[in-house]
């Protein structure tokens, strides 16, 4: 009978050991499979939006100033507007 090969990059650790390492501030990212991670309730749906060229220039300028992408800037500004309106 073949022994099942491990696909993990790290050796198996108990929950208690991982808890202790977390409490000590150790980076546990090597123990996570981020390819399968998801944020419950945060499904994404792609949309297309048309902007006037002059508005896009302003968005791009502000995004560069903040050091973020155009998409990140638009998402944050829309989210901020929605929070303020409630």
C-alpha positions in Angstrom: 0.0 0.0 0.0 1.4 3.4 -1.0 1.8 6.0 1.7 -0.1 9.2 1.0 2.2 12.0 0.0 2.0 15.3 1.8 1.4 18.3 -0.4 1.9 20.8 2.4 5.1 22.9 2.5 5.4 22.4 6.3 5.2 19.5 8.7 1.8 18.9 10.4 1.3 20.8 13.7 -1.3 20.4 16.3 -3.9 23.1 16.9 -2.4 23.9 20.3 1.1 24.3 18.7 -0.3 26.6 16.0 -2.2 28.6 18.7 1.0 29.0 20.7 3.0 30.1 17.6 0.3 32.6 16.7 0.3 34.0 20.3 4.1 34.4 20.0 3.7 36.4 16.8 5.1 33.8 14.5 4.1 34.1 10.8 1.7 31.2 10.1 1.1 31.9 6.4 3.2 28.8 5.4 0.5 26.7 7.1 -2.4 28.2 5.1 -3.7 27.2 1.7 -4.6 30.6 0.4 -5.7 29.2 -3.0 -8.8 27.9 -1.2 -9.5 30.9 1.0 -12.7 32.9 0.7 -14.4 35.8 2.5 -17.9 34.7 3.4 -20.6 37.1 2.2 -18.1 38.9 -0.1 -18.9 37.3 -3.5 -17.6 39.3 -6.4 -19.4 40.3 -9.5 -17.6 42.0 -12.4 -19.1 45.2 -13.8 -18.2 47.5 -16.6 -18.5 51.3 -16.1 -18.0 54.0 -18.6 -16.4 57.2 -17.4 -15.8 60.5 -19.3 -12.1 60.8 -20.2 -11.6 63.9 -18.0 -13.0 62.0 -15.0 -10.7 59.1 -15.7 -7.7 61.5 -15.8 -8.6 62.8 -12.4 -9.2 59.3 -11.0 -5.8 58.2 -12.3 -4.1 61.3 -10.9 -5.5 60.8 -7.5 -4.8 57.0 -7.6 -1.2 57.7 -8.4 -0.9 60.3 -5.6 -2.2 57.7 -3.2 -0.1 54.9 -4.6 -3.0 52.7 -5.5 -4.5 51.3 -8.7 -7.4 52.9 -10.5 -9.6 50.0 -9.6 -8.7 50.2 -5.9 -9.3 53.9 -5.8 -12.7 53.5 -7.4 -13.7 50.7 -5.0 -12.6 52.6 -1.9 -14.3 55.9 -3.0 -17.6 54.1 -3.8 -17.5 52.1 -0.5 -16.8 55.4 1.4 -19.7 57.1 -0.3 -22.1 54.2 0.5 -21.0 54.2 4.2 -21.5 58.0 4.4 -25.0 57.8 2.8 -26.3 55.4 5.5 
